[in-house]
Amino acid sequence: MREPTSWPDGQAPRPRTIRNDREGRQLMIEWADGRQDTISWERLRWACPCAVCAGEMGVPGRLARVSSLSPAEMTLEQIRGVGNYAIAARWQDGHDTGIYPFTLLYQLAHG
C-alpha cells in the first residue's frame, strides 16, 4: 500500500493505544488525536507486509497465490510494539514476521 502524501493533520498517524480485541476478532486503535478505529483480523492478515506474504523484489508473495486462509492463519494471538513506528503480529499458525507500520494500520482502517 502507498503512503499518502499528506495526512489529515499534516502529521503521520501516531496511536495512543492498540488493543487486540479477541472477542471481536479485531484490533482497536486509539490515535493520538482521539480518533478511534478498528481493523478486522482478516483484513490485517491479508495485508501482511512481510516478504513471504507480500513478496519482494518483484516476486509476488504467498498471499497473491491463494484465495483463502485457514482459521489459524487469521487468528491473531499477540501483538507487540516495534520501536516507535510499528507493531509485530504473531498468528495462531506460527507466522510472526509481519511488521505493520502505524501508517499501514491507518491505511487499513481508512482504506
Secondary structure, 3 states (H helix, E strand, C coil): CCCCCCCCCCCCCCEEEEEEECCCCEEEEEECCCCEEEEEHHHHHHCCCCHHHHEECCEECHHHCCCCCCCHHHCEEEEEEECCCEEEEEECCCCCCCEEEHHHHHHHHHC
